[in-house]
Amino acid sequence: MKNNKTLATIGIILVILAWGISFLSIKVVVEIVQPMTLGFIRFFIATILLYFVVKIKCPNEKLQKKDYVNMMLAGFIGVTLYFYFENNGIKILPPSSASLIIALIPIFTLIFDAIIFRTRITIIQIISVVLSLAGIYYLVGVNITDLFVSEHGKGYLMMFGAVMAWVVYCITTKPLFDKYSQTFIVYYQSLFGTILFLPFALFEKNLWASIDLNISLNLIYLSVICSAVAFVVYVYSMKELGVFTTSLYLNVMPIITCVFSYIILDDIIEKNQIIGGIMIIISVYLSSYQEYKTKKVQKLN
């Protein structure tokens, strides 16, 4: 048991390193390979690998006909649409800023849970929402009008689109977790997402002649490490360490992106980004901790 937890801890650390650095890889690749083509290539390779994982881990699971539409819809929203927004956003923004916006997913999930499912919000969660909004203000550093006309503004809108797509994806996927394992769900959603990337990718103009060893290695890294291997390791770590502990590690991901952006891409991290980033990370931590406490109380009762 102790060895399992040690292995899971090492695993989740490697996962957040991989996912944190993935923002840099996307930034490099989208200069040559267009966003939807990148999504197609990445998930085409990942889906093939996940197929073998599913055959080993859950060989007896079958997708029921009545769930095809819901699974395809979730695949479109959580894979095709999400990465349309994320890849386009990262193409415009520094990876550090993009990763901090993505870190807001738990906060926006909390807000939509309260609106749609009438979930009760505690004082700590309200503080986390306010803090995150203040963090966004410092991070973005532009007014509402500039968001719609400036290039950076469009990048932030794309990243917020990715956040919203993921929130809707979580709501769409919720009923499926009662019927199928997480690995099985991700395989089929990746499969459908890959298929739905194709019509968009066909209309993109890519600089195929400019693909070199560096681009190829980044593509392999995004497909094999970030989309297939990291997911399997993450599921294992979550099972051994629990949802709360793994989510705390994930909250560190934007810091990793910022550090490696500074080291590798020579990104200049400005004062307002540091202030906004700290606010966002603290707000996500508070939200995660409150969710953990609430679930712990529910179990005791």
PyMOL commands that set and color helices and strands:
alter all, ss='L'
color gray80, all
select helices_A, chain A and resi 2-29+35-57+65-92+95-102+105-116+123-140+144-149+151-178+182-201+208-210+213-241+243-250+253-264+271-300
alter helices_A, ss='H'
color red, helices_A
deselect
rebuild
show_as cartoon
